[in-house]
Amino acid sequence: MNELLASFVTEARDLLAEAAEDLLALERTPDDEAAINRLFRSVHTLKGSSGLFDVAPLTRILHAAEDMFQAVREQGVALSAEMVDVALRTLDQTGLWIDALERNQTLPDTAAAASQTLAATLRAAFGSVATGGAAATAASPDTAPEAGAAAELLACFDATLRRVLSRESGSFRLITYEPDEACFFKGEDPLHLALQIPGMAALASTARSPWQTPDALDPFMCNLRFHALSRAGHDTLEALFRYVPEQVTILDIPAAALLHAIPAGAAPATPAANPLTGELLSAQLALLDAPAPEAERAGRWAAAADVARHVLQADGHNAAAASVAAAHAEAEAACLPGRLRSAIADVLANLAAVVPALAAAPAMPGRDAQARPAAEPPERTAPRTLRIDQEKIDQMMNLVGELIVAKNSLPFLARRAEQQFGQRELGREIQDQYSVIDRIAQELQGSVMAVRMMPMGQVFQRFPRLVRDLARKLGKQVELVIEGEQTEADKNVIETLFDPLLHMVRNCLDHAVEPPAERIALGKPETAIVKLAARQDSDQVVIEIIDDGRGLDPEKLKRKAYERGLIDEDRMAAMSDHEARMLIFAAGFSTAATISDVSGRGVGMDVVRNAVEKAGGRVALSSELGRGTTVRLNLPLSMAVTRVMTVTLHERLFGIPMDLIRETVRVPAADILRIKSSEAFLLRDRVVPLLRLASLLEMTEPEAAGDDVAVLVVRVGGQTIGLGITAFGEGMEVILKPLAGMLAALGGYAGTALLGDGRVLLVLDLKELIAT
């Protein structure tokens, strides 16, 4: 894929996302002028950019959408839900074709037919709001246009057209093409399009409004209207103007009627003098008088003669134009540049006699203006943003990881220098240099991490459309409130969030939110509120999904879990309300009476818990019956660097993720309680189960004897557990690498990290170890 197409694909996706967001905002607040203006600009820009490529079906539906949104903007019509449905379907189809362009560099074979159908559906859905497409009309071949209209349209044609018409029979198509004023910004070339009219017998152009003076003239706005006569059929002409149908009128007129509309013996009328012509001719005089190197004079004078001739021809002064051309040819034949200057200067000076009104035309600045220094152009500001491939950032992150490993080797080297070689002074110097390198490495790591950080809005922006469509499907009224869109997290964390949030929002709308009639009966507002909120808390990002729906009934959840065989009677009787509410995250649990395409299979919330915990986070839930539910996700800001605590087990080193650790304690051996075959201890009047890490890892070495046991208190799966180890280590940041190859299927390990002294640290997956 070439760079231009790749840039278009990236820009198109951004514009589609913005358009969908503004469309939903416009549905909520129809009088939001800023939203409709942004929406129109997004579609307008996308349509103009698509004109650079051979994607006619894509351009067609974008053009239809642009017409509709422009009509809504100009007429102030409120969008109905049905209109929004069709418009969103148009954006969806555009997105699919953008994906196809990225994969195959071309649109699917079915795109042409699909675009015609969708464009027609779009125009039909907007009904009377849409004015585009109705402008291209055709009169009956047997019906001549109104005499006034014919005179207006034919006035621009030369009387020589009469000779053409006198030799023709049948009908002509009289075409009036009025380009959009901003057509140049859409990638359109109206003159090129007009010149492609097949079977053309005549072509002329007129100004839609009086021409401005050069100081006020905007060269980027089109002020032309084209008139043409063609022998081609309607279908051929409509195919040519298929992207601008609202700018074209096509009338069928018999040749006899056209011949009758042109007065016999008519001759081109002398047009009224145009002040702009006088200014341009005065500018050529100034150009001829300006000093120039000898090598440039002939070219400059020839350019002045060409401009003067073209200006006069465009204004209808053919005789004066012919005299300029003759003078130019005579001077060139004689090889006398001086004669050329005199001849052209004389012709231009005498133009006031040919066209008296030009004598009063204000002269354009000449030598005096050229003598003044031109104002310095404003300094251009370089772009402040860059699009960078993620692989490059990941490579930088890997290099930072290697730097961290190399940095961590310095303390080992310092101890070796001091203990093995007795170089205490050298050891201190190494430690000093370690402090400097550690600071630089941390700043570099922070900078690379900042590049990887993205706002939560990247995830949240997908949900307004989802909530709207799902609420309409379920017959519910839901307002989505989004907070904390600017909260940032690592790109990898954000990418893992979408699926969990998707499951929770779908379950929220299907189970938690009541139908409007039920909410009114309960004294609640008819429209439910669902909130997505994000905030940063220390080194974590906190996501909350809040609704004001039914809430979770603990007794109902217990009964459902019992019926599905997830818990027994004893467990059901002993379970607290909070534990009962957490059952919704159990695999295979669902409160839905029937299975639908929205929910009911009991896999959604289990997926949420597993995905969040796999990303190093945890899930919390609070609910009040009849008032609503809040699900809270706590995730690390970054998954690229993991903070671990090292622990020793029989002289072997292991790593434990720091976010699982609550505290470290030493428990006297006499205080360890035995409950059947299990062990426990008291921690601030609370019984905490004790598991031996050696047993979890199936290590046969005997437990070390001693007066007390080193216990790591961890929180896993919502439970507080004590982990018996040999000794505590130190905390450090590591780049965690997953197990690969033959070790990939080995359970109980989250991955490996390289220590500064070259040893490999095994980082444990406590959830999997304890579950087994």
C-alpha positions in Angstrom: 0.0 0.0 0.0 1.5 3.3 -1.0 2.0 6.1 1.6 -0.8 8.3 0.3 -3.4 5.5 0.5 -2.1 4.5 4.0 -2.4 8.1 5.2 -6.0 8.2 3.7 -7.0 5.0 5.5 -5.7 6.3 8.9 -7.4 9.7 8.4 -10.6 8.1 7.2 -10.9 6.0 10.4 -10.4 9.1 12.6 -13.0 11.0 10.6 -15.5 8.2 10.7 -15.2 7.9 14.5 -15.7 11.7 14.8 -18.7 11.6 12.5 -20.4 8.8 14.4 -19.8 10.6 17.7 -21.2 13.9 16.4 -24.2 12.1 14.8 -25.1 10.5 18.2 -24.6 13.9 19.9 -26.9 15.5 17.3 -29.6 12.9 17.9 -29.5 13.8 21.6 -29.4 17.5 21.1 -30.9 18.4 17.7 -30.1 22.1 18.0 -26.4 21.5 18.5 -25.0 23.6 15.6 -21.4 22.8 16.5 -22.2 19.0 16.1 -23.8 19.3 12.7 -21.0 21.6 11.5 -18.4 19.1 12.7 -20.3 16.2 11.2 -20.6 17.9 7.8 -16.9 18.8 7.8 -15.9 15.2 8.6 -18.0 13.7 5.8 -17.0 16.6 3.5 -13.3 16.1 4.1 -13.6 12.3 3.8 -15.4 12.6 0.4 -12.9 15.1 -0.9 -10.0 12.9 0.1 -11.6 9.8 -1.5 -11.5 11.6 -4.8 -7.8 11.1 -5.0 -8.3 7.3 -5.5 -10.3 5.1 -7.8 -13.0 4.4 -5.2 -16.1 5.7 -7.0 -18.7 3.7 -4.9 -17.2 5.1 -1.7 -17.3 8.6 -3.0 -20.9 8.2 -4.1 -22.3 7.3 -0.7 -20.2 9.9 1.0 -21.5 12.5 -1.5 -25.1 11.4 -0.7 -24.4 11.7 3.0 -22.8 15.1 2.6 -25.9 16.3 0.7 -28.2 15.1 3.5 -26.1 16.6 6.3 -25.8 19.9 4.4 -29.6 20.0 4.0 -30.1 19.3 7.7 -27.6 22.0 8.6 -29.2 24.6 6.3 -32.9 23.8 7.0 -32.4 23.1 10.8 -34.4 19.8 10.6 -34.2 17.5 13.7 -32.9 14.1 12.9 -35.2 11.2 13.7 -34.0 7.9 15.0 -34.7 6.3 11.6 -32.5 8.9 9.9 -29.7 8.3 12.3 -30.0 4.5 11.8 -29.5 4.9 8.0 -26.7 7.4 8.5 -24.9 5.1 10.9 -25.3 2.3 8.5 -23.7 4.5 5.8 -20.7 5.2 8.1 -20.4 1.4 8.9 -20.3 0.5 5.2 -17.7 3.2 4.7 -15.6 1.7 7.5 -15.9 -1.8 6.0 -14.7 -0.4 2.6 -11.8 1.4 4.3 -10.8 -1.9 5.8 -11.0 -3.5 2.4 -8.8 -0.8 0.9 -6.2 -1.4 3.6 -6.2 -5.2 2.9 -6.5 -5.3 -0.9 -5.9 -1.7 -2.1 -9.3 -1.9 -3.9 -13.0 -2.0 -3.1 -15.0 -5.3 -3.3 -16.7 -6.2 -6.6 -20.1 -5.6 -5.0 -19.3 -2.1 -3.9 -20.8 -0.3 -7.0 -24.2 -2.0 -6.6 -24.1 -1.6 -2.8 -23.3 2.1 -3.0 -26.2 2.8 -5.4 -28.6 1.0 -3.1 -27.3 2.7 0.1 -27.2 6.2 -1.5 -30.9 5.7 -2.6 -31.8 4.5 0.9 -30.1 7.4 2.5 -31.9 10.0 0.3 -35.2 8.2 0.8 -34.8 8.1 4.6 -34.2 11.9 4.7 -37.2 12.5 2.4 -38.1 16.1 2.0 -35.0 17.2 3.8 -32.9 16.1 0.9 -32.7 18.5 -1.9 -29.7 16.9 -3.7 -30.4 14.7 -6.6 -33.6 16.4 -7.5 -31.9 19.1 -9.4 -31.0 16.9 -12.4 -34.3 16.9 -14.2 -35.2 16.4 -17.8 -37.9 18.0 -19.8 -39.9 15.9 -22.3 -38.2 15.7 -25.7 -41.2 17.2 -27.3 -41.4 20.1 -24.9 -39.3 23.2 -25.5 -38.1 25.2 -22.5 -39.6 28.5 -21.5 -38.6 31.3 -23.9 -37.1 33.3 -21.1 -35.0 30.4 -19.8 -33.8 29.5 -23.3 -32.8 33.1 -23.9 -30.9 33.2 -20.6 -29.1 29.9 -21.2 -28.3 30.6 -24.9 -27.2 34.1 -24.5 -23.6 33.0 -23.8 -23.3 31.1 -27.0 -21.8 32.7 -30.2 -24.1 33.2 -33.1 -22.0 30.8 -35.1 -23.9 28.1 -33.2 -26.7 28.8 -35.6 -24.8 27.3 -38.5 -24.2 24.1 -36.4 -27.9 23.9 -35.5 -29.0 24.4 -39.1 -27.3 21.2 -40.1 -28.7 19.1 -37.2 -32.0 17.4 -36.5 -33.5 15.7 -33.5 -32.8 16.9 -29.9 -29.9 18.4 -28.0 -29.3 18.3 -24.3 -28.9 21.7 -22.8 -26.7 21.4 -19.7 -26.2 23.9 -17.0 -23.5 23.0 -14.6 -23.0 25.2 -11.5 -20.1 23.9 -9.4 -20.0 24.2 -5.7 -18.1 27.4 -4.7 -15.7 25.2 -2.6 -15.3 22.5 -5.2 -11.5 23.0 -5.3 -11.3 21.9 -1.7 -13.1 18.7 -2.5 -10.6 17.6 -5.1 -12.9 18.5 -8.0 -11.9 20.2 -11.3 -15.1 21.6 -12.8 -13.5 22.7 -16.1 -12.0 19.3 -16.6 -15.4 17.7 -15.9 -17.2 20.1 -18.3 -14.6 19.4 -21.1 -15.4 15.7 -20.8 -19.1 16.2 -21.8 -19.5 13.7 -24.7 -21.0 14.8 -28.0 -20.5 18.4 -27.1 -21.6 21.0 -29.7 -20.9 24.1 -27.7 -19.5 25.1 -24.3 -19.4 28.5 -22.6 -19.0 29.8 -19.1 -20.5 32.8 -17.3 -19.9 34.3 -13.8 -22.5 33.5 -11.2 -21.9 36.9 -9.5 -20.0 40.0 -10.5 -16.2 39.6 -10.4 -14.5 41.2 -7.5 -11.4 43.5 -7.8 -8.1 41.7 -7.5 -7.7 42.7 -3.9 -11.0 41.2 -2.9 -11.0 38.2 -5.3 -10.7 34.8 -3.7 -9.0 32.6 -6.2 -9.9 29.4 -4.3 -13.7 30.0 -4.7 -15.3 29.0 -7.9 -17.5 31.7 -9.4 -18.3 30.0 -12.8 -21.4 28.5 -14.3 -21.0 26.3 -17.4 -23.4 25.9 -20.3 -23.1 23.2 -22.8 -25.0 21.6 -25.7 -24.6 17.9 -26.2 -25.9 15.2 -28.5 -25.2 12.5 -25.9 -28.1 10.8 -24.1 -29.4 11.3 -20.6 -27.9 8.2 -19.2 -24.4 9.0 -20.5 -24.6 12.6 -19.1 -25.9 11.4 -15.7 -23.1 8.9 -15.5 -20.6 11.7 -16.1 -22.1 14.0 -13.5 -22.9 11.1 -11.1 -21.0 12.6 -8.2 -22.5 16.1 -8.5 -26.1 15.5 -9.6 -27.4 18.4 -7.5 -25.2 20.8 -9.4 -26.5 19.9 -12.9 -29.7 20.6 -14.9 -30.2 18.7 -18.1 -33.0 19.7 -20.5 -34.0 18.0 -23.7 -34.5 20.6 -26.5 -35.2 20.0 -30.2 -32.6 21.5 -32.6 -35.4 23.5 -34.2 -36.4 25.1 -30.9 -32.8 26.1 -30.3 -32.4 27.5 -33.8 -35.6 29.5 -33.2 -34.3 30.8 -29.9 -31.2 32.4 -31.5 -32.3 35.5 -33.4 -31.4 35.5 -37.1 -28.4 37.4 -38.0 -27.4 37.7 -34.4 -23.8 38.7 -33.8 -21.8 38.6 -30.7 -22.6 41.7 -28.8 -19.7 43.9 -27.6 -19.5 43.1 -24.0 -19.5 45.8 -21.4 -16.1 46.9 -20.3 -14.8 45.0 -17.3 -12.7 47.0 -14.8 -10.8 43.8 -14.1 -9.6 43.7 -17.7 -8.3 47.2 -17.4 -6.4 46.4 -14.2 -4.8 43.3 -15.7 -3.7 45.2 -18.9 -2.3 48.0 -16.7 -0.3 45.3 -14.8 1.2 44.1 -18.2 2.3 47.7 -18.9 4.0 47.8 -15.5 5.7 44.5 -16.3 7.0 45.7 -19.6 8.4 48.9 -17.9 10.1 47.0 -15.1 13.9 46.5 -15.5 15.0 43.0 -16.3 18.2 41.2 -17.3 18.8 41.0 -21.1 18.2 37.2 -21.1 14.8 37.6 -19.5 13.4 40.4 -21.5 12.1 38.5 -24.5 10.4 35.9 -22.3 8.8 38.6 -20.1 7.5 40.6 -23.1 6.1 37.4 -24.7 4.4 36.6 -21.4 2.9 40.1 -21.2 1.6 39.8 -24.8 0.0 36.4 -24.1 -1.7 37.6 -20.9 -3.0 40.7 -22.7 -4.3 38.6 -25.6 -6.0 36.1 -23.4 -7.6 38.8 -21.2 -9.0 40.6 -24.2 -10.4 37.4 -25.7 -12.0 36.4 -22.5 -13.7 39.8 -22.3 -14.9 39.6 -25.9 -12.5 42.2 -27.4 -11.3 39.9 -30.2 -10.1 42.7 -32.5 -7.8 44.2 -29.8 -6.5 40.7 -29.0 -5.7 40.1 -32.7 -3.7 43.3 -32.9 -1.7 42.3 -29.9 -1.0 38.9 -31.4 0.0 40.5 -34.8 2.4 42.9 -33.1 4.0 40.1 -31.2 4.4 38.0 -34.3 5.9 40.9 -36.3 8.4 41.7 -33.6 9.5 38.1 -33.3 9.9 37.8 -37.1 12.2 40.9 -37.2 14.2 39.7 -34.2 13.9 43.1 -32.6 12.9 42.9 -29.0 12.8 46.7 -28.8 10.3 46.8 -31.6 8.3 44.2 -29.7 8.2 46.3 -26.6 7.2 49.4 -28.5 4.5 47.6 -30.5 3.0 45.9 -27.4 3.2 49.1 -25.4 1.5 51.1 -28.2 -1.3 48.5 -28.5 -1.9 48.5 -24.7 -1.7 52.2 -24.5 -4.3 52.6 -27.2 -6.7 50.1 -25.6 -8.4 53.0 -23.9 -9.6 54.2 -27.3 -10.8 50.7 -28.2 -12.6 50.3 -24.9 -13.2 53.8 -23.4 -14.2 52.5 -20.0 -10.7 51.1 -19.5 -9.2 54.5 -19.4 -10.8 55.0 -16.0 -9.7 51.6 -14.7 -7.4 52.0 -11.7 -3.9 51.0 -12.5 -2.2 48.2 -10.6 0.9 49.0 -8.8 4.0 49.3 -11.0 7.5 50.2 -10.3 6.8 52.0 -7.1 5.2 48.8 -5.6 8.1 46.7 -6.9 10.5 49.0 -5.2 8.9 48.5 -1.8 10.1 45.4 0.0 7.4 42.8 0.3 6.1 41.9 3.7 7.7 38.9 5.1 5.5 35.9 5.0 4.5 34.5 8.4 6.8 31.9 9.7 5.3 28.4 9.3 4.9 26.3 12.4 6.1 22.7 12.0 3.6 20.0 13.0 3.8 19.1 16.7 2.6 15.5 16.3 3.9 12.4 14.7 2.3 9.1 13.8 4.7 6.3 14.9 4.4 2.6 14.2 3.8 0.7 17.5 6.6 -1.7 16.6 9.1 1.1 16.9 7.9 2.0 20.3 7.9 -1.6 21.4 11.5 -1.9 20.2 12.4 1.2 22.3 10.7 -0.4 25.3 12.8 -3.6 24.8 15.9 -1.6 24.7 14.9 0.2 27.9 14.3 -3.2 29.5 17.8 -4.3 28.5 19.1 -1.0 30.0 17.3 -1.7 33.3 18.8 -5.2 33.4 22.3 -3.8 32.7 21.7 -1.1 35.4 20.7 -3.7 38.0 24.0 -5.5 37.5 25.9 -2.6 38.9 25.0 -3.2 42.6 26.2 -6.8 42.2 29.4 -5.6 40.6 29.9 -3.1 43.5 29.5 -5.9 46.1 31.9 -8.2 44.2 34.5 -5.4 44.0 34.2 -4.8 47.7 33.9 -8.4 49.0 35.9 -10.4 46.6 38.7 -8.0 45.7 38.6 -5.7 48.8 38.1 -2.6 46.6 35.8 -0.7 48.9 36.5 2.6 47.3 35.9 1.2 43.9 32.6 -0.3 45.1 31.5 3.1 46.3 32.3 4.7 43.0 30.3 2.1 41.2 27.4 2.7 43.5 27.6 6.4 42.8 27.6 5.8 39.1 24.7 3.4 39.6 22.7 6.3 41.1 23.3 8.5 38.0 22.5 5.7 35.5 19.4 4.7 37.6 18.1 8.3 37.4 18.7 8.5 33.6 17.2 5.0 33.0 14.1 5.9 35.0 13.6 9.2 33.1 14.1 7.4 29.8 11.7 4.6 30.8 9.1 7.3 31.9 9.5 9.1 28.5 9.0 5.9 26.5 6.1 5.0 28.7 4.5 8.4 28.1 4.7 7.8 24.4 2.8 4.6 24.9 0.1 6.3 27.0 -3.3 6.8 25.4 -6.4 8.5 26.7 -9.3 6.3 27.8 -11.4 8.1 25.3 -10.0 5.7 22.7 -12.0 3.0 24.3 -15.0 5.0 25.6 -15.8 6.5 22.2 -16.9 3.2 20.9 -19.7 2.8 23.4 -22.2 5.6 22.6 -23.1 3.9 19.4 -23.3 0.5 21.1 -25.5 1.7 23.9 -27.8 3.5 21.5 -28.3 0.5 19.1 -28.7 -2.0 22.0 -31.1 0.2 23.9 -33.3 0.5 20.7 -33.1 -3.2 20.2 -34.2 -3.9 23.8 -36.9 -1.2 23.8 -35.2 0.7 26.6 -34.3 4.3 27.1 -30.7 4.7 28.2 -28.4 7.7 28.5 -24.7 7.0 28.5 -22.6 9.4 30.6 -18.8 9.3 30.1 -16.3 10.8 32.5 -12.5 10.8 32.6 -11.9 10.4 28.9 -8.5 12.1 29.2 -7.3 9.6 31.8 -4.3 7.9 30.3 -3.1 4.4 30.4 -0.6 2.2 28.5 -1.8 1.2 25.0 -1.7 -2.5 25.8 -3.9 -1.9 28.9 -6.4 0.1 26.8 -6.5 -2.6 24.2 -7.3 -5.3 26.8 -10.2 -3.1 28.2 -12.6 -3.1 25.3 -13.8 -6.7 25.6 -14.4 -6.6 29.4 -16.2 -3.3 29.1 -18.2 -4.6 26.2 -19.5 -7.6 28.2 -20.3 -5.5 31.2 -22.2 -2.8 29.3 -24.2 -5.4 27.4 -25.1 -7.2 30.6 -25.9 -3.9 32.2 -28.4 -3.0 29.5 -29.9 -6.4 29.3 -30.2 -7.3 33.0 -29.8 -4.2 35.2 -31.7 -1.5 33.3 -35.5 -1.8 33.6 -37.9 -1.2 30.7 -39.4 2.4 30.7 -42.8 1.2 32.1 -41.2 -0.6 35.0 -39.0 2.3 35.9 -42.0 4.7 35.9 -43.9 2.2 38.2 -40.9 2.2 40.6 -40.8 6.0 40.7 -37.7 6.2 38.6 -37.0 8.4 35.6 -38.1 6.8 32.3 -34.5 7.1 31.0 -31.9 5.0 32.8 -28.4 6.3 33.4 -25.3 4.2 32.6 -21.9 5.8 33.5 -18.5 4.9 32.3 -15.9 6.7 34.4 -12.1 6.6 34.5 -9.6 8.1 36.9 -5.9 7.6 37.8 -5.2 6.3 41.3 -1.5 6.3 42.1 0.1 3.7 39.7 -3.3 2.3 38.6 -6.2 3.3 36.4 -9.6 2.8 37.8 -12.6 2.1 35.5 -16.1 2.2 36.9 -19.3 1.0 35.2 -22.3 2.4 37.2 -26.0 2.0 36.5 -29.2 3.0 38.4 -31.0 -0.2 37.5 -32.4 -3.1 39.5 -29.3 -3.9 41.5 -28.2 -7.5 42.5 -30.5 -9.6 44.7 -28.1 -11.8 46.8 -30.8 -14.4 47.6 -31.7 -14.8 43.9 -28.1 -15.1 43.0 -27.6 -17.9 45.6 -30.6 -19.8 44.4 -29.4 -19.6 40.7 -25.9 -20.7 41.7 -27.4 -23.7 43.6 -29.6 -24.6 40.8 -26.7 -24.7 38.4 -24.6 -26.8 40.8 -22.0 -24.1 41.4 -22.5 -24.2 45.2 -23.9 -26.7 47.7 -26.5 -26.1 50.4 -23.9 -25.5 53.2 -22.0 -23.0 51.1 -25.3 -21.2 50.1 -26.3 -20.9 53.8 -22.9 -19.6 54.9 -22.4 -17.2 52.0 -22.4 -13.4 52.7 -24.3 -11.0 50.5 -21.1 -9.6 49.0 -19.9 -13.1 48.2 -23.2 -13.9 46.6 -23.0 -10.8 44.4 -19.5 -11.8 43.3 -21.0 -15.0 41.9 -21.8 -13.2 38.7 -18.1 -13.5 37.9 -18.2 -17.3 38.2 -17.8 -19.4 35.0 -21.2 -20.7 33.7 -23.3 -18.4 36.0 -26.1 -16.4 34.5 -29.4 -15.0 35.8 -31.0 -14.7 32.3 -34.1 -16.8 31.9 -33.5 -17.2 28.1 -30.4 -17.1 25.9 -30.3 -14.3 23.4 -27.7 -12.7 21.1 -27.2 -10.1 23.9 -26.5 -12.3 26.9 -27.5 -15.4 28.9 -24.7 -17.9 28.3 -22.9 -17.3 31.5 -19.5 -16.5 29.9 -19.5 -12.7 29.8 -18.6 -11.7 33.4 -16.2 -14.7 33.7 -14.4 -13.3 30.6 -14.3 -9.9 32.4 -12.7 -11.3 35.5 -10.1 -13.4 33.6 -9.2 -10.6 31.2 -8.7 -8.1 34.0 -6.7 -10.4 36.2 -4.5 -11.5 33.3 -3.7 -7.9 32.7 -2.6 -7.7 36.4 -5.8 -6.0 37.7 -8.7 -6.9 39.9 -12.4 -6.5 39.8 -14.6 -5.2 42.7 -18.4 -4.9 42.8 -20.9 -3.1 45.0 -24.7 -3.1 44.5 -27.9 -2.0 46.3 -31.1 -3.7 45.4 -33.4 -1.4 43.5 -30.8 1.4 43.4 -28.1 0.1 41.0 -24.7 -1.5 40.7 -21.1 -0.4 40.4 -18.4 -2.5 38.9 -14.8 -1.3 39.5 -11.8 -2.4 37.5 -8.3 -1.6 38.9 -5.6 -2.0 36.3 -1.9 -1.1 36.2 -1.1 2.0 34.2 1.4 -0.1 32.2 1.9 -3.7 31.4 5.4 -3.2 29.9 7.2 -3.0 33.3 6.2 -5.2 36.2 7.1 -4.5 39.8 7.8 -7.7 41.7 9.1 -8.7 45.1 11.7 -11.5 45.3 11.3 -14.3 47.8 13.7 -17.1 48.7 12.5 -20.7 49.0 15.3 -23.1 50.0 18.0 -20.9 48.4 15.9 -20.6 45.2 14.7 -17.2 44.1 11.2 -16.5 42.9 9.2 -13.3 42.0 5.7 -12.4 43.3 3.8 -9.5 41.5 3.8 -6.6 43.9 0.1 -5.7 43.3 -0.9 -9.0 45.0 1.1 -8.4 48.2 -0.7 -6.8 51.1 2.0 -7.2 53.8 4.8 -9.3 55.1 4.8 -10.8 58.6 6.7 -13.3 60.7 4.5 -15.8 62.5 5.8 -17.7 65.4 5.7 -21.5 64.7 3.7 -22.0 67.9 0.9 -19.6 66.7 0.2 -21.6 63.5 -3.1 -23.4 63.9 -4.0 -26.8 62.3 -7.5 -27.2 61.1 -7.8 -30.8 59.8 -5.1 -31.0 57.1 -4.9 -27.2 56.6 -2.9 -24.5 58.4 -3.9 -21.0 59.5 -2.8 -18.2 61.7 -4.4 -15.2 63.4 -3.7 -11.8 61.8 -5.3 -8.9 63.8 -8.1 -11.3 65.2 -8.8 -12.7 61.7 -8.1 -16.2 60.7 -5.9 -16.3 57.5 -5.3 -19.6 55.7 -1.6 -20.5 55.4 -0.2 -22.2 52.3 3.3 -23.4 52.0 4.9 -22.2 48.7 7.1 -25.4 48.7 3.9 -27.5 48.6 2.3 -25.4 45.9 5.5 -25.9 43.8 5.7 -29.6 44.7 9.2 -29.2 46.1 10.4 -32.1 48.3 12.9 -30.2 50.4 12.0 -30.1 54.0 10.8 -26.9 55.6 13.5 -24.9 57.3 13.4 -25.2 61.1 13.1 -22.0 63.1 11.2 -20.1 65.8 9.0 -18.3 63.2 7.8 -18.5 59.6 8.2 -15.8 57.0 4.7 -15.2 55.6 3.8 -13.2 52.6 0.1 -12.0 53.0 -1.4 -11.9 49.5 -4.9 -11.1 48.0 -5.8 -13.6 45.3 -9.3 -14.2 43.9 -10.9 -12.0 46.5 -9.4 -14.0 49.4 -6.6 -13.1 51.8 -4.0 -15.9 52.0 -0.7 -16.3 53.8 2.1 -17.8 51.8 4.9 -19.5 53.8 8.4 -18.9 52.4 12.0 -19.1 53.6 13.0 -15.4 53.4 11.9 -12.1 52.0 13.8 -10.5 49.2 13.7 -7.0 47.7 11.3 -5.2 45.4 12.4 -4.3 41.8 11.0 -3.4 38.4 11.5 -6.0 35.7 10.6 -6.6 32.1 8.4 -9.7 32.2 8.8 -12.1 29.3 6.2 -14.9 28.9 7.4 -18.5 28.8 8.0 -19.7 25.2 8.7 -22.9 23.3 8.4 -26.1 25.3 7.8 -24.2 28.5 4.8 -22.2 27.2 2.3 -24.8 28.5 3.9 -24.9 32.0 1.4 -23.7 34.5 1.9 -21.6 37.6 4.4 -19.2 36.1 3.6 -15.7 34.8 6.9 -15.4 33.0 10.6 -14.8 33.5 12.8 -11.8 34.1 16.6 -11.3 33.8 18.3 -10.1 37.0 21.3 -7.9 37.0 23.7 -10.7 38.0 22.6 -12.7 35.0 20.3 -15.1 36.8 16.8 -15.8 35.5 14.0 -15.0 37.9 10.8 -17.1 37.7 7.7 -14.9 38.4 4.9 -16.9 39.9 1.2 -16.9 38.9 -0.3 -17.2 42.3 -3.9 -17.4 41.1 -3.2 -20.5 39.0 -1.0 -22.1 41.7 -3.6 -21.7 44.4 -6.5 -22.8 42.2 -4.7 -26.1 41.5 
